[in-house]
């Protein structure tokens, strides 16, 4: 196999930056602005930043023809908070989006609103991921939540519109349609073109499915990091390539929702590779190396489609004669780990997560081939775009305009910042990265993990890979003291003077240990407080005919009172027959875990003919037979049937050894007075030696049968079937309401 080595990509850019005269022209009047925003695009995978692993020729055009910022840093390295910072120019504790759980307040001031007020035509196409409807835009088409990689539905002011194709290409096509036909050619415009890619689970487009098949991508030198020399959180995180990827991440499961043509191309690309993997029987280091190659190639395949998209935009600007008067900005919500420290994902204040690409082209006013080393942040994007348009950034914005750095070629305007502030909040949560804040200068970084009472200090010149904290090194005593003072100054400057208070205030009801199970901490939850189902947490499961009904997405909604509603309804077909519609949700590919405490608070249905369930499942159930620890089990935490035999009773059920002739099961029924009145909680404590079931906090069944040791995902369902009674006798529609779903795990000792 060929070894892919791309060590010279950045050299022409660096040479050009050195050779190009640093001459700035007078700023053009009210330029158009195209803001292209990727999701999780690491600087390590951009040619202009010296990538060793891929080529990005179109993104590199921006570098050759504009400015590259080598120290573009984020304030809170996770998706929704970064998007809120970009819109508002304010830190997370000021704009209200600290984690991916909060709903963005669209009433607050944002730069698109101010640009629109100043006469700009504003458009947003692609990923939004802020749970509220976009505001400040004349035109918007956005993915629901994270959105799928194939065949997305785009939300618009007029409702949902289904598109067939690869999402990166669809976002590009919709943006180009707006540029060509949807805008007012007599007005300057802002287009925010925001991609899903390269977000997990890195599904390549049809034209990139076999890209990199014939090469071996170089491994990062820290792929097998042992985390010595750093705070304890580096060891207890849950984001390793070795141990924390789902089969869907590794393409060992075929994605759902593909057309027949898409599915055929997918299987032609992956089935032979997966068969070779299965035959190899890899273990240990060899297995991790295989996982890395599968992960990084898929990630880079999604980047290739993004790069093609950038080329489409740049080519059109050239052909339309708009290149000179249009500012093109390329960035990403944060960086990403591409195997460094053995990780994928982001969140940390370490460099791979903290740094994001930032490239800006504006031929009329920005000199070509320039690199800037100043410390800039996504906090600066909003004031920059306002300044480009001649709009004075309001005092509430906490960033600084980058226009002087773009149009000037020499010394930055004095005084430029000498440090940046960072604060990450989402713990307990996915990937188990502890909360932390810190300060970074051009050479040093100080991080405080305030939940752990631990600190790290890194010398980025002596230790660029951040392998050894020098916080306790006497040689760095003065550096540490200086950074501690600077950290305090920044917290005062940005109003984060009690930096743990916002988390405690917002999450006090949800992010807490389980009150009746000491030692458990919340690691996943949905409180259903948004306007739409959170697609980062739930899939619509098993769409189409199932049992005696049809599962449809329209049977699911949030009632905007903090509840999820799943409804069974009756419809007349064109031929006069009756069809019943309902829904199921699952977390497959989004969240799964082994052991813990699982709880949902639900108001149950009352009509005959359908039954509700809160349950756990694994795709390997029954394989191998006779070994539920390895194969997993179906664990029905709660089933409620409303026929005469079951009404008033909650059923707990286990299924294992598949659903064929070898199928086995065990169950318990418990009568619960008033079960159809109001909300009730249904819980399961799952350990390595028992399942313990609860209703309203009271233990109702304990068993050691069929203990699974596999990751299991969650499901919520409302199904129609004859064993629940005759649905024809039901008064419909009838619904269940879910107040919350929460998953707790044992705290580390």
Buried (B, 14 or more C-beta within 10 A) or exposed (E): EEEBEBEEBBEBBBEBBEEBEEEBEEBBEBBBBBBBBBBBBBBBBBBBBBBBBBBBEBBBBBBBBBBBBBBBBBBBBBBBBBBBBBBBBBBBBBBBBBBBBBBBBBEBBBBBBBBBEEEBBBBBBBBBBBBBBBBBBBBBBBBBBBBBBBBBBBBEEEEEEEBEBBBBBBBBBBBBEBBEEBBEEEEBBBBBBBBBBBBBBBBBBBBBBBBBEEBBBBBBEBBBBEBEBBBEBBEEBBBBBBEBBBBBBBBBBEBBBBEEEBBEBBEEBBEEBBEEBEEEEBEEEEBBBBBBBBBBBBBBBBBBBBBBBBBBBBEBBEEEEBBEBBBBBBBBBBBBBBBBBBBBBBBBBBBBBBBBBBBBBBBBBBBBBBBBEBBBBBBBBBBBBBBBBEBEBEEEBBBBBBBBBBBBBEEBEEEEBEBBBBBBBBBBBBBBBBBBBBBBBEEBBBBBBBBBEBBBBBBBEEBEBBBBBBBEEEEBEEBBEBBBEBBEEBBEEBEBEEBBEBBEEBBEEBBBBBEEBEEBBBBBBBBBBBEBBBBBBBBBBBBEEBBBBBBBBEBBBBEEEBBBBBBBBBEEEEEEEEBBBBBBBBBBBBBBBBBBBBBBBBBBBBBBBBBBBBBBBBBBBBEEBEBBEEBBBBBBBBBBBBBEEBBBBBBBBBBBBBEEEEBBBBBBBBEBEEBBEEBBBBBBBBEEEEBBBBBBEEEBBEBEBBBBBBBBBBBBBBBBBEEBBEBEEBEBBBBBBBBBBBBBBBEEE
